[in-house]
Amino acid sequence: MKKENKSVIIWLLSGCVLLFIMVMVGGITRLTNSGLSMTDWHLITDTFPPMTEEKWTQAFEEYKKFPEYQLINIHNDFDLDDYKFIYFWEWFHRFIGRIIGVVFIIPFVYFLIKKRLSSETIKKCIVLLGMGAFQGFLGWFMVKSGLIDMPDVSHFRLSLHLTFAFITFAYTLWVALDLMYPDRNKIIKPLRTIARIALIVLIIQIIYGGFVAGLNAGLIHNHWPLMSDGQFFHESIALEKDSWLLRFTEGKSGVQFVHRTFAYAVVGTILYLYFRSKKYELNETQKKGINVLVVIVFMQFALGVFTLLYHVPLWLGLAHQLVAFMLLSAMVFSLHRLSK
């Protein structure tokens, strides 16, 4: 690592930390059913929550016009204090998004003025800026789907929002790693190929994790290693009248089946990478990256099982999401060390 890049690296890693916090708060927002509490989006005016009881009452009255209140909460003795609770988590989620924008743009301009960024890094940062803006759009695009007829967001849009956040995090980390390790390794093509496949498999698993969250599919078939009634492939999937594609993308049982089964593919590809790596002479960072990757994938697998068995309690759901970030970080680090 070059000394002049240290502040830039800290800046990028700070962005990674903020992205991590934002996704974790997003998980709390989802698990507490708070995501539809703010029924509009303004860049400036809703930066802070309502400051007076009158403003709170106005916001609550506006919320009452939408399906979540009219179809669900109106029957639950839902009052202003309940509304303040769900409002907080959605507001906090959006507030962190604004903080990320400020933390990215202001130092970026400073580094440009001070000529601390290479032309290659500038291009990567412009990509990151575009990714951040698109992520904000995806957030509103997701919320909007739950404000029309049904009081729940589209699980496709939720998964897109979640997965793109993970991808943005991964790319930010990759740019930081480019600066942290400017010296090139000898590329080990077979291991690089396996690591790329493992990353793709992991991203597919993250996509289906979003589907499971959006459909609340973790609240059914709470058994392992088999699904309910001692079945590996639950009969309800075969009995559905939809096409097989829809059964595995929109049906709760089908989506859960893919997510729980694909976990074996994630573990398998990472183990394959680990055992194949024994045939090559790796440097210390490459060895440590792969070793940590194996440890974390087993942690994530176990957390997935317990999250399912205990019907997705808040703390386990968040732990599962936290370790998913750790797993992606280890995967990106390992691929970077095998590629550069």
N, C-alpha and C positions, 0 to 999 in steps of 0.2 A: 504494500500500500504506500503510495506516494504521500508525503506529508501535506502537500498542497491540496490533496483530495479529501483530507480528513473531515473538514467541515461539510463538504458536499455529501459525503457518506453518512454523516450524522443526520443531516437534513433528510436524506432519502429513507434511512432507517426509522426516523421519527414519523415519516409518512406511513411506513409499514405498521408501526405501533398504533397510529391513529386509525388506520383502516381496520386493524384487528379489533380495536375498541368499538368502532362503529358497527362492525358485523355482530359482535357480541351483544351490543345494545339492541341491534336489530332482532337478534334472537329473543331477547327478553320482550321486546315489543310484540313479536309474533306469539310467544308463549303466554303472554298476559292479555292477548286479544286487544291490543292497544293501537293497532296500525291504522284503523279507520277513524280515529278520534278527531283528527284535523282534516276537515272536509274541503280545504282549499290550499293552494300553495302560492306564497309570495316570497320573492327573494329577500325583501327588506322588512316588510311590516310584521311578519310573524317570527322575526329573529328571537324575540323574547315572548314568554307566555303572557296572558292577560294580567294586568297589574291591579285591577280593581274588581270588586264583586260584580259591578255592572258589566264590565267587559267579559267576565267569566260567564255570567248569565246569558249574554248575547251569543257567546260561542256555543254554550250548551243548547240554546234554542235553535241555533243553526244545525247542530249535530242531530237534533230531533227530527229534522226533515229527511234524514237518510235511512236506508234499509236496516242498518245494524240496530238502531234504536227502535224503529217502528216494528221490526219483526222479532227482535230478541230482547233487548234491554228494557223495553217498556213493560215487559211481564216480570222483570226481576227486581222491582223496587229500586231501580237505578236512579240515584240522585246526583246532585252537583258534586259532592265529594268523590263519588265513584268516577264521575267524568274527569275530575281533576287528576285522578290517579292514572287513567289511561292516556290522558292528554300529555302528561309529563313524559312518558316513555317515547311517544311519537315525536314530541317536540325535541327531546334530548337527542334522538336519533338524527333528526334533521339539523340540529344545532352542531353536532359533531361534523356533519357533512360540510357545513359552512366553515368550521374551524379548519378542516382539511384543505379547503380551497384557499384560505388565507395563508396557512402554513406552507402551502406549495407555491403560490404565486409570488408573495413578497420576497422570500429568499431566492426564488428563481430569477426575478428581476435584478436583485442585488448581485447574484453570482454572474449574471450577464454583464452588468455594468463593470464589475471588477475583473471580468474576463477570466473567471475561474473554471469555466466549462469548455471542454473541447467541442468541436463541431459535431462529433458523433454523439456526445452526451446531450448536447442541445436538442438534436433531433429526437433522441429517446425521451427527453423531458417534454417535448411538444406532444409526442404520442401520449404520454402520461396525462398531460393536461386535457387532451381530447377524451381520454378514457374516463377521467374524473367527471367531466361535463356530461358525458353519455350516461354514466352511472346515476347522476342526479336525475336525468330524464327518465331512466328506467324505474327509479323509485316512485316518481309521480305516476308513470304509466301503470305501475303495479297497483298503487293505491286507487287510482281512478276506476279500475275494474271492479272494486268492491263498493262503489258508491252509486251504482246504477240500479240494478234489480235485486241482486243477491248480496247479502251482507258478508261476503267473503271474497278475498282477492283471487284472481286466476292463479292456479298453482303453476301454470306455465310461466306467467310473468314473474311470480315470486322466485321461481328457480332461476330464471334469466337474471334477475336482479342479484340474487345471492351468488350465482356462479361467476358473473362478471366482476363482482367485488373480489372474489377469490383470485380471479385472473389478473385484476389490476394490482392486487397485493403481490402476486407472484412476479409480475413484470417489474414492479418497483424494486423488489428484492433482487431480481436479476441485474438490473441496472446498477444497484449498489454493489453487488458482487463483482461486476466488471471493474469497478474502481478499487475494490478491496484487494483483488487479485489480478493486477495488471500483467503479471508474467504468465505466459502461455504454458499449459501442460502439454504433454504428448497425448494426442487424442486416441482413445481406445475405442475404435468404432463399434465392435460388437457390444460392449457395455453401454456405449452411448445409445445405440439402437434400443436395447432393452429398457434403459432408463426413460427414453422417449415414449415407448409403449406403456410403461408403468405410469407415466404422467397422464397420458391420454385415458388410461383405465381409471385413474384416480379422479379425473375431471368428470368422466361419465358418472362415477359414483356420487360426486358432489351434486351433479344435476339431478340425480334421482333422490338424493337427500332433500333437495328443494321440493321435489314432487311430494315426497312423504310428508314434509312439513306443511305444504300448502293444502294437502288433502286430509291432514290429521290421520294419516294412515298408520302411524305408530300406535294408535289407540285400539287397534284390532289385532287378532292373532298374536297375543302376547305370550308366546311360547318359543322355546328354542331347545334343540336345533330344528325341530319340526314345527310347522305351523299348527293351527288349532286342529283338534281331533286326530292328532298323530299323523298328519299328512305333510309330506314334503312340498307338494304342489296342491294347494287347497282347492277343493272341488268347486268352490264358488267362482273361481276364475273361469273354469271350463263351462259353467252354467250361464255365464253372462251372454247376452244376446248381441253385444257390440262386436265389432271386428277385433281380431287378435291385437292389432296395433293399439286400438283404443283401450282394450283390457289392460295393456301393460303401460299405458300412458295416462289414463284417466280413471281406471278402476282402482279403488283403494287396495284390494287384495293383490291385484296384479303388480301395482307399483311397489308395494311392500315386498312382494316376492322377488322382484328384480333387485331391489336395494339390498335385501338381506343375503341373496345368493351371490350378487356381484361382489360383495365383500370378500368372498373367497378368492375371486379373481385378483382383487387388489393385493391381498396377502400373498397369493401365489406368484404374481409377477415380481413383487419386491423380493421374495425369497429366492426366486430364480436369479435375479440380479445379484443377490448376496452370494449364492453358491458359484455362479459363473465368475464373479470377481476374484474368487480364490485362485483362479487359474492365471491371474495376471499380477504383475508386480506394481502395486499402487503406492502412491505417496501417502503421507499421514492424513492429509485433509480428505483425500478420496476414501481411505479406509474408515475414518471417523464418520464421514457423511453417510456411508452405506450402513455402518453398524447402528448409528442412531436411527436411521430410517427403519430398520428392522424392529428395533425396540418400540418405536412409536406406532408402527402399524399394528402390532399386537395389543398395545394399549388401546388404540382406537377400536379394534375389533371387539375387545372385551367391553369397552364402554357402550358400543352399539348394542351388544347383547343385553347388558343390564338396563340400558335405557328402554329397550323393548319389554323386558320382563317386568319392569316396574311402572309400565304405562306412562312413560315420558314425563317424569317429574321435572320441574323447572331446573333444578340444579344439575340433574343428569343430562338433560337436553343441552344445557349450556356447556357442560364439561365435554360432551360429545363434539360440539361445534368448536370448542377451544382446541381440542386435540386434533381436529381436522385441519386447523390452521398450522399446528405444529408439524403435522404429517406433510402438508403441502410445502412448508418451509424446508423440511429435510429433503423432500423430493427435488425441489428446485435447486437446493445447494448441491446435492449429489449429481444432478444432471449438469449443472454448471461446471463442477470440478472434473467431470468426465468429458466435457465438450470443449473447454477452452484451453 
